[in-house]
């Protein structure tokens, strides 16, 4: 279960309006025993987990999946946005590894409220290929932050990472809009 709790947050929020020691209060203002609501949440989460291969995103030994995601996103930058790729190279960001922590922690600390987390989930799951969604999402982040990145005054990759994490502010509406545009306008083969 380690690493899965963050994926469970949107499901919990969809089931439970409030909780007491022995029962949960649903959005219909019904009091439901904890065991019963826990069972429903578990089965919903299990189906979500199983049908969307979330195992690939959670386990540390599956980290190469993030590596291939960043490689594919880098290919899009190289092929479609060479000016942005050039800016990253000038700022000593020769790979997209500086985004690794964000992609591991989307559901805990990158967005300010649960509604944003739910919208990210819904958007991700609306794609037939989750890898492709996050591939375009990574490019959308770089694209939206490129003006800030071009202003960095850094001499190493470490300095770049520090500046990136100080500067990043994610506007989910803009990121999802750009992700959708990339998906619509770029011909990228699915995995």
Secondary structure as the mmCIF struct_conf table of DSSP 4:
data_model
#
loop_
_struct_conf.conf_type_id
_struct_conf.id
_struct_conf.beg_label_comp_id
_struct_conf.beg_label_asym_id
_struct_conf.beg_label_seq_id
_struct_conf.end_label_comp_id
_struct_conf.end_label_asym_id
_struct_conf.end_label_seq_id
TURN_TY1_P TURN_TY1_P1 UNK A 2 UNK A 4
HELX_RH_AL_P HELX_RH_AL_P1 UNK A 5 UNK A 15
BEND BEND1 UNK A 17 UNK A 17
STRN STRN1 UNK A 18 UNK A 19
BEND BEND2 UNK A 21 UNK A 22
STRN STRN2 UNK A 23 UNK A 25
TURN_TY1_P TURN_TY1_P2 UNK A 27 UNK A 28
STRN STRN3 UNK A 31 UNK A 33
HELX_RH_AL_P HELX_RH_AL_P2 UNK A 34 UNK A 51
TURN_TY1_P TURN_TY1_P3 UNK A 52 UNK A 54
HELX_RH_AL_P HELX_RH_AL_P3 UNK A 55 UNK A 58
HELX_RH_3T_P HELX_RH_3T_P1 UNK A 60 UNK A 62
TURN_TY1_P TURN_TY1_P4 UNK A 63 UNK A 63
HELX_RH_AL_P HELX_RH_AL_P4 UNK A 64 UNK A 80
HELX_RH_AL_P HELX_RH_AL_P5 UNK A 82 UNK A 90
TURN_TY1_P TURN_TY1_P5 UNK A 91 UNK A 92
BEND BEND3 UNK A 95 UNK A 96
HELX_RH_3T_P HELX_RH_3T_P2 UNK A 97 UNK A 99
HELX_RH_AL_P HELX_RH_AL_P6 UNK A 100 UNK A 104
BEND BEND4 UNK A 105 UNK A 105
TURN_TY1_P TURN_TY1_P6 UNK A 106 UNK A 109
BEND BEND5 UNK A 110 UNK A 113
HELX_RH_AL_P HELX_RH_AL_P7 UNK A 114 UNK A 126
BEND BEND6 UNK A 127 UNK A 128
HELX_RH_AL_P HELX_RH_AL_P8 UNK A 130 UNK A 150
TURN_TY1_P TURN_TY1_P7 UNK A 151 UNK A 151
BEND BEND7 UNK A 155 UNK A 156
HELX_RH_AL_P HELX_RH_AL_P9 UNK A 157 UNK A 167
HELX_RH_AL_P HELX_RH_AL_P10 UNK A 172 UNK A 185
#
